[in-house]
C-alpha cells in the first residue's frame, strides 16, 4: 500500500520531550559532465548527506563516476548506486519492457561498476536507489521490485534499499533480507494515491525553495504530505530527495536543510 489519506494537519509541533527527529537528505548526482553540472554537484555536496551516483546506463560514464565519488568522499557524503534502465536518450525516464531477469542483470552490473570505483578510492557503497522509470515501475510491479532487490541481495546484503513508502520495492527488499529506507521528495508533486506526479505534467516539479522546504518539514515533523488535488497523505520517511537536475537544486537543497534544522531535525546520513 502507498501512503494513505490522513486528516488535515492541526499544527504538528514537536514536543520538547520527544526524541530528536533525524532525516537523511539525498540527491541524484553524477548525471552530467557539463561544467555547470559539476559546479552544481559541488554545491549540492555541501548540503546533502547521501549521494545517489549514476552508474553509466541512463547517465554518466566511468570517468564521471570516479570524479563524483572523489567529490563525495571529500565532502563526507555517503555514496550509493543509482541504477537505471539502459536508456541514455530518454535519461532513464521512459518505461522499458524488459524481463525481470534482464532487469536484475543491468542493476547488478551497475552496482558492481560503481562499487569497484568506490573501493579503488577506499570507500564502499552504502545504499541503492533505482532511477526514473525503473524506480516508478518498482512501486507497483512485484516482479520488477523483486528483480531489483534480488540483484542487490546477491551483491551485498549490507546495502540499504531506498524506495517510495508502501511500495512493492520496499516490500521486496524486506523479503530478500535487506534494510530499507522510505523516501520522500521535496521537489516533486504527489498524486492522491501517494505516487509521484508524472513528469509530463507541468506541475510535476516544485522548483521553489520555499515550497520544497515547507514540504520537507511537513513530511518529517508531521508525517504528512499534501497531494496535487489537495488531499493529505500520511507518510513515514527516512530520507528526503532533491533531484540534482531540478533547476536551482543546490539552493533548493540548502533551503530544505536549513528549514529542517530550524525546527530541530538532525540531518545525517542513513
C-alpha positions as a printed Julia matrix, in Angstrom:
270×3 Matrix{Float64}:
  0.0     0.0     0.0
  1.14    3.52   -0.78
  0.76    6.38    1.72
 -2.84    6.64    2.87
 -5.1     9.66    3.16
 -4.98   11.43    6.51
 -6.98   14.15    8.27
 -5.83   17.72    7.73
 -2.87   18.62   10.0
 -3.61   20.5    13.19
 -0.21   22.06   13.77
  2.11   19.15   14.41
  4.52   20.97   16.7
  7.28   18.72   18.02
  7.14   18.17   21.77
 10.26   19.21   23.63
 10.42   15.88   25.49
 10.11   13.76   22.32
 13.17   12.04   20.76
 15.01   14.25   18.32
 13.92   13.68   14.75
 16.55   12.63   12.22
 16.47   12.53    8.43
 18.85   11.84    5.57
 18.99   14.33    2.68
 19.88   12.73   -0.65
 20.37   13.86   -4.22
 20.96   12.16   -7.56
 24.42   13.16   -8.75
 26.95   12.35  -11.47
 24.39   12.55  -14.27
 26.16   15.15  -16.42
 29.77   16.11  -17.09
 28.96   19.68  -18.17
 30.85   22.38  -16.3
 27.68   23.86  -14.79
 26.6    20.39  -13.66
 29.95   19.81  -11.95
 29.62   23.11  -10.11
 26.08   22.17   -9.11
 27.28   18.84   -7.7
 29.97   20.56   -5.66
 27.37   22.91   -4.18
 24.94   20.08   -3.5
 27.62   18.11   -1.69
 27.95   20.95    0.8
 24.36   20.29    1.92
 23.28   16.69    1.29
 24.26   13.71    3.39
 23.84   10.94    0.79
 24.57   10.95   -2.94
 22.99    8.6    -5.49
 25.62    8.22   -8.2
 24.53    7.48  -11.77
 26.15    4.25  -12.93
 26.53    4.79  -16.66
 23.34    3.29  -18.1
 20.89    6.19  -18.01
 23.64    8.78  -17.5
 27.28    9.1   -16.51
 30.37    7.17  -17.53
 33.38    5.68  -15.7
 35.28    8.96  -15.7
 32.33   10.93  -14.31
 31.63    8.18  -11.77
 35.22    8.43  -10.5
 35.06   12.22  -10.28
 31.7    12.12   -8.49
 32.86    9.53   -5.97
 36.0    11.57   -5.31
 33.99   14.75   -4.69
 31.52   12.92   -2.44
 34.31   11.42   -0.36
 35.97   14.79    0.02
 32.67   16.26    1.23
 31.99   13.39    3.65
 28.83   12.38    1.81
 27.61    8.77    1.92
 27.75    7.09   -1.51
 25.03    4.99   -3.11
 24.35    3.47   -6.53
 21.65    4.96   -8.75
 20.99    2.3   -11.41
 18.54    2.92  -14.23
 17.31    1.49  -17.48
 19.87    1.4   -20.34
 18.26    4.44  -21.97
 20.58    7.46  -22.11
 18.48    9.07  -24.87
 15.48    9.11  -22.55
 17.53    9.75  -19.41
 16.11    6.54  -17.97
 12.69    8.11  -17.57
 10.93    6.02  -20.24
  9.4     2.72  -19.27
 11.07   -0.27  -20.91
  9.64   -3.74  -21.42
 12.46   -5.86  -20.01
 12.14   -9.33  -18.48
 12.81   -9.33  -14.72
 15.94  -11.44  -15.18
 17.36   -8.79  -17.54
 16.49   -6.03  -15.1
 18.34   -7.92  -12.38
 21.39   -8.17  -14.63
 21.51   -4.47  -15.52
 21.02   -3.47  -11.88
 23.77   -5.82  -10.7
 26.14   -4.67  -13.45
 25.7    -1.03  -12.46
 26.17   -1.67   -8.75
 29.32   -3.69   -9.45
 30.78   -0.95  -11.64
 30.29    1.81   -9.07
 31.44   -0.41   -6.22
 34.76   -1.09   -7.96
 35.31    2.63   -8.38
 34.43    3.36   -4.76
 36.68    0.59   -3.45
 39.57    1.88   -5.53
 39.23    5.15   -3.62
 38.99    3.46   -0.23
 35.22    3.66    0.17
 32.23    1.36   -0.11
 28.66    1.78   -1.22
 26.04    2.3     1.47
 22.75    2.19   -0.43
 20.98    1.63   -3.74
 18.2     3.79   -5.16
 16.76    2.94   -8.6
 16.4     5.79  -11.06
 13.48    7.2   -13.01
 11.15    4.77  -14.73
 12.81    1.81  -13.04
 12.02    3.35   -9.64
  8.44    4.21  -10.59
  7.71    0.79  -12.09
  9.04   -0.92   -8.97
  6.45    0.89   -6.85
  3.62   -1.4    -8.04
  5.26   -4.18  -10.08
  6.21   -7.07   -7.79
  8.31   -8.77  -10.47
 10.41   -5.67  -11.11
 10.74   -4.88   -7.41
 11.96   -8.41   -6.67
 14.38   -8.32   -9.6
 15.98   -5.18   -8.16
 16.02   -6.37   -4.56
 17.32   -9.79   -5.57
 20.2    -8.28   -7.51
 21.18   -6.13   -4.52
 21.0    -9.09   -2.15
 23.24  -11.15   -4.43
 25.83   -8.4    -4.4
 25.8    -7.25   -0.77
 23.01   -7.57    1.79
 24.51   -4.74    3.81
 23.29   -2.24    1.22
 20.22   -0.2     2.09
 17.43   -0.16   -0.48
 15.75    3.23   -0.93
 12.2     3.46   -2.27
  8.78    5.03   -2.01
  6.9     4.35    1.26
  4.46    1.46    0.99
  5.9     0.37   -2.36
  6.44   -3.12   -3.67
 10.12   -2.22   -3.84
 10.47   -1.85   -0.09
  8.41   -4.99    0.48
 10.73   -6.88   -1.86
 13.75   -5.51   -0.05
 12.48   -6.89    3.24
 11.69  -10.21    1.6
 15.3   -10.5     0.42
 16.72   -9.59    3.82
 17.72   -6.01    3.04
 17.39   -2.98    5.26
 15.12   -0.44    3.59
 14.7     3.32    3.72
 11.45    5.06    2.82
 11.92    8.17    0.71
 10.05   11.44    0.42
 10.54   14.06   -2.29
 10.91   17.73   -1.53
 10.88   18.83   -5.17
  8.15   16.6    -6.64
  4.36   16.75   -6.67
  2.34   13.83   -5.32
 -0.85   12.19   -6.57
 -3.71   11.24   -4.24
 -2.6     7.58   -4.24
  0.86    8.53   -2.95
  2.64    8.12   -6.28
  4.7    10.89   -7.84
  3.03   13.11  -10.42
  4.16   12.06  -13.93
  6.86   14.34  -15.25
  4.89   15.1   -18.41
  2.65   17.33  -16.29
  3.78   20.95  -15.92
  3.22   20.86  -12.14
  5.22   17.67  -11.51
  8.27   19.53  -10.15
  8.38   22.05   -7.3
 11.29   24.36   -8.2
 10.66   26.97   -5.5
 13.0    26.52   -2.48
 10.39   27.81   -0.03
  7.78   25.33   -1.25
 10.27   22.46   -1.09
 11.39   23.44    2.4
  7.8    23.63    3.65
  7.04   20.22    2.15
 10.12   18.66    3.73
  9.3    19.97    7.2
  5.71   18.77    6.97
  6.83   15.29    5.89
  9.46   14.88    8.6
  7.86   16.67   11.54
  4.18   15.99   10.87
  4.38   12.81    8.79
  2.15   14.3     6.09
  2.31   15.48    2.5
 -0.29   17.4     0.53
 -1.12   15.79   -2.81
 -1.75   17.72   -6.0
 -5.54   17.52   -5.53
 -5.31   18.94   -2.02
 -5.75   15.66   -0.15
 -3.4    14.93    2.73
 -1.39   11.71    2.84
  0.28   10.22    5.88
  3.91    9.25    5.3
  6.79    7.88    7.35
 10.15    8.53    5.73
 13.84    8.02    6.44
 15.3    10.18    3.68
 14.31   13.16    1.54
 15.38   13.59   -2.09
 16.23   16.72   -4.01
 16.83   15.87   -7.67
 20.18   17.06   -8.91
 18.69   18.16  -12.25
 15.9    20.25  -10.73
 16.57   23.92  -11.63
 18.41   25.57   -8.75
 18.93   22.24   -6.98
 21.78   23.43   -4.69
 19.74   26.39   -3.44
 16.69   24.18   -3.04
 18.61   21.59   -1.03
 20.15   24.29    1.15
 16.7    25.74    1.88
 15.37   22.28    2.76
 18.22   21.56    5.15
 18.03   24.97    6.81
 14.27   24.62    7.36
 14.64   21.14    8.84
 17.39   22.2    11.22
 15.43   25.27   12.24
 12.64   23.06   13.61
 15.1    20.78   15.4
 15.55   17.97   12.88
 19.02   16.43   12.71
 20.14   15.93    9.12
 22.51   12.97    8.84
 23.28   10.05    6.54
 21.32    6.83    6.7
